[in-house]
Amino acid sequence: MKIIVGLGNPGSKYETTRHNVGWLALDRMIDDWKAVGPKTQNQAEVWTANLGGEKVLLLKPQTFMNLSGRAVAPIVQFYKASPEDLIVIHDELDIPPNTLKLKTGGGNGGHNGLKSIDECLGLNNYHRVRIGIGHPRDYRPQMDVADWVLAHYSPSECADLDEVFTRTRDAVRMLVAGDMKRAANSFNQKISNPKTAVAGEKE
């Protein structure tokens, strides 16, 4: 069994923010894989699906981002899942928009959701699917990082995310099949030319 986590903040006001891109990507998988749910378990919404005979749980922590580990760790421990069975999808400041990167283990890069998971699990050698949101220094140098990640995607940016979510879904499918090397070779590349981001634009 694999556990797939999309990181984000609960509440409608955060729904289409950059920090919630992990949740948005998970929504695509829930729809495409016709996952059953949700049920509430340990402060998370949980869906169940089957991929090629492998049972997968798709989790949306209902804590805020910096407490994500409180929702994730109890479920990982309950199912006695190993680190390689955990896949976490999250936003990444240091990757250009419309870019996907995969890695296993390593530091949290200051990401509060990963930091919480690392602390609550007592380990960090799980898979990460990192969706680039870009850094404000490259797009809006006057904007604080916190404001950048909590800014809403513009309508045009939301349209551009469709390809990102398709590739995220396909990468996760490979990870579920246990093929990290192939997934990294296939998806650790630029998706398309990064476009100038428009921060703070409400839909």
PyMOL commands that set and color helices and strands:
alter all, ss='L'
color gray80, all
select helices_A, chain A and resi 12-14+18-32+65-78+83-85+112-121+136-139+145-149+155-176+180-187
alter helices_A, ss='H'
color red, helices_A
select strands_A, chain A and resi 2-6+36-41+44-51+54-61+86-92+99-104+127-132+189-190
alter strands_A, ss='S'
color yellow, strands_A
deselect
rebuild
show_as cartoon
